[in-house]
Amino acid sequence: MDVTPIPGAALGAVVHGARVTGDMDKTRAEEIRAALDAHLVLVFRGHEIPSDEEFLAFGRHFGHIPKTGLTSGAHPDHNEILIVSNLVEDGRKIGVGDAEWMDWHTDYSFRPRVSQIGFLEALEVPASGGGRTLFTDMYALYESLSPEERRRLHSYRVRHALRTGYEETIEERLQGEVSLGESTEQIQPEDGTSTIHPLIARNPRTGRQSVYVSSLNTKRIVDLAPDDSRALLDELLSHAGRPEFTYAHTWQPGDIVMWDQLGTIHAKEAFDPSERRIMRQVVSIFDDPKAPWRARVAA
């Protein structure tokens, strides 16, 4: 397996020679984990296209893959697989998404068990190169702050909620706000469409800390007045997309991109709606819902 940093990019590396299947041994899985810790975004190329079952099995080497909970937009036989596409067939969308700009987010931030790793595969992509996916490093944002600013952010909690328009496609029993308080009730992977999390997350593997907010799903810093919350979120999110912190991925058919969901946020650029774009996606989540929130304030 060869891992090559992407020239001129703030983050990311291309991986050749990896088998994207479920029969990968633990040593190779740990090598991939270490590469992800170092580069935050990995682009797999030159591999055989995995079946749906192999795609799921590959992802499961890196954590639990939950069902999407979607009543439409997911794979008909594997609800864990999200179909991301702008196509409409027989009057119905075949997946979720469209050709418009999709704002900055990290998947499942609105659930109590947030995502640790994302996997997105290109089945069909616009020939023009449109529909790029952008990744911004939110560890770098935290590390750029002064000690005083970091201490202040550690004291805040943030409400994350599913973006408007998706509620009608989520099973009704999975809707509603979930608390990570003192309840002893077991939290299921698909629970909830709104959750309050600390503003600062910590990667349990590396100890790096990130500013865990996004434009799409972060609704409010609950410890601040609405106007103060909006002003601080806007200030923090002005970091997103800055070239020195961002990698823009131009898709090739067959690409599988794997990324750190705790330390990055991502967005999709608009493309010509007459062009076809079909992707499949899975995410792995943390087994322990409290694992990413054991942040440490530097002395």
N, C-alpha and C positions, 0 to 999 in steps of 0.2 A: 504494500500500500504506500502510495506516494502522496504526501501532503505539501502543497506549494502555496505559500501566501500569495494573495492576489496583488500584483504590482500596482503601487500607487493608491491602494485602497486603505481606508482607516481600519478596517477589520475584514475578516474573511479569508478563506483558503479553498483551493480546489483539491479534491481527493480523487485520485485514479487508483484502480487496482483493488477496490473494495467490493466484496460480494454483498449486494443489498438483499439478503435473504434471512431466513430464520435460523439457519444452521451455523451461524457465525459463532466462533468459540469466545470464551470470556476474555481471553487475552486481546483479541482483535477488538472486541467491544470496548475494553478499557482504553486501548490505543485511540479509538475514535472519541471516546469521552475526553481524554486528555487533549486531543487536538481541538475539540470544541471549547474546552476551558481556555485554551490559548488564543483561539481565533474568533470565537463567538458565533461565526457563521461558516458552515462547510457546504461546498458545492460538489456533489458526487456526479462524476461523468465517466463514460467509457464502460459502464456496467450493463449487464443484461437487464431488460425491463422486468421488474418483479410482477408477479400476479398480485391480485388483491390480498390473498392470504399471505404471500411472502412480504408484501409491504407492511402489513400489520405485524407479522412476526419480527421483522427488522425493528420496527418501532418499540416493540415490547422488550427488547434488550435494554431499553433505556427508561423503563418505568411503565406504570399502568396506563393503558390506552382506554379512556372512558368512551361510552356511547355519547353521541352528540345530543341525544334527546330531541332531535328534529323530526317532525312528521313529514317534511318535504325538504329536499336539498341534500340528503344523505344518500349513501350507496344503498340500493334496495335490499341487498343481502348482508351488508356489513354496516350497521348504523354508526360504527366507530369512524368510518371514512366519510369525510365531508367532500362533496363535489363542489368545486368553485368554478363557475362558468357564467358567461354572458348569453349562452344559447337558449333559445326557446324552441321546443319541438312539440308539435300537435297542440299548440296553444299553452303549453306549460313550460316553465323554467326547468332545466334538467339539474340545476344545482342552486347555489346561492351566489350573490354578487352580480355585478354588471360591468359595463365598460367605463364607468365614471371613476374619478379619484376616490380612493378609500383611505380615510384618515388614519393617523397614527394610533396603534393599539398593540396590545399583547393578548394572545388568546386566553380565554377563560379567566380573565382578571375578575370577572363578576361572580365567580364561583368560589366557595370556601376552599376547595382544593385546586389551587391555581396550576397552570401549566409550567413545567420545567423545560421541555424541549418541544419544538415544532418540526414537522416534516411536511414538505410541500413538493409535489412532483408535477412536472409539466408533461401533459399528454399531447395537447395542441397549443401552439402559441402564435400570436400575430407575426406574420412574416416581416412586418415593418420594424419589429423590435419593441413595439409599444407594450404597455402593461408591465413595465419593470417593477420589481419589488425593492423597496428601500429599507435598510436596516440602520438604526441609530443606536449607538452605544450609550446606555444609561448608567453603566458603571463609571464611565469617563465623566459623566456629568457630576455624579456624587464626588468623585475624586478631585474635581476642579473647584469644589466649594471650599470656603474657609472653615476652620474648626467651629467657629461661632455659627455659621450657616448650617453646618451639618447637625449640630446639637439642636438647633431650632426645629429642623425638619424631623428629627427623631421623635419629637413630642406630638406629631400630628397623625391623625387617622383620616382615611379617605374612603368615600363611598364609590364603589364601581358597580355599574349596572349595564345590562344588555342594551344595545343600541335600539332606539325606537324603530319599529317595523319588523323586528324579529319575533316579538312576543307571540304573534299568531302562528308561528311555525314550531314553537316549543311546546312539548306536552304540558298540559295544564297543571299536572301534579308536580312539575319541576319548577314552576314559577314562584316568585316571591323572594323575600330577603332572608338570608341565613346568617345567624350570628356565630362567631367563634368564641363566645363567652365561656362561662363556667358550665354549660350544659354537658351532661355526660352522654347525651344521645349521639349515636354513631352518625357521622356525616358521610353521605353517599357521594360518589364521584360526580353525579349529575345534578346534585342538589342546587337549587336556587338560580335566580337571574339577577340578584343584587346582594352584595356582601361588603362589609366595611373591613378594610385592611390597614395596617400601618403604612405610612407614606414611604418608609425605607425598608427595602427587602435585603436579605443576605443570602448569598449562595452557600448552601451547606457544604459543598465540596471544596470551594476555593476560599471562602470567607470574604470575597469581594461584596461590596454593598452597592445597591443601585437605588435610584429615584424611581419608585414604582408608580408612575402616572402615565396617562395617555390622553390624547385628544378625544378619542371615540367613546371610551367607556368610563373615564373618571368624571364623576358628576360633581363632587364637592369635597373640600377639606372640611370635615364635620366640626372641627375644633375652632374654626374661624367664621366670622360673619360672611354672608354670601359675597359681598363685594371684595373683601380681603381675600377670600378663597379664590375667586376668579382671577384677581390680580397676581397672586402667587403662582397659580397653575399656569397662567399665560407666560409668566417669567420663566418658569421651569421648562415649559414646552417649547419655548423659543429656541432651545438647544436642538430640537428634532430637525433633521435634514441638513444641518450645517456640515459642509464638506469634510471638515477635519474630524467629524465623529460618525460619518455615514458611508455605507457601501450601497451602491445602486446595482442590482442584479438584473442583467439582460438575459432572459430565458432562452435556452435551447431545448428542443424536444428531447425528452428523456432525463433532463436535469432533475435531481432530487436535492433540495436545499434543506439542511438541518440547522436549527439555530437555537441559541440560548434565549428562552422566553422570559427569564427573570431579569436579565441584564440588558435586553434590547427591546425596542419597540419597532414595529414595521408598518409600512404603508404601501399602497399600490397606486402607481401612476395611471392616469386615464389612457385609453387607446381608442382607435377607430371602432365603433360598435359593429361595423360591417365585417370586421375580422373575427375569427374564431379563437377562443381561449378556453381550454378545458384543463383543470388541475384536479388532483386528489390530495387530500390533506388528512393527517392524523396528528394528535398531540399526546405527549405523555404528561402525567400530572404527578404531584407529590403525594406519596402514601400518607404522610402525616400532614394535615392541613396547617399545622403551626410551624413546620420545618423552615419555611422561608422568612419567618418573622422574628427569628432570634438575633435581631440586629444588635450591634455593639457600638456605643458611642465612644469615639476616641477620647482619651484623657486630654 
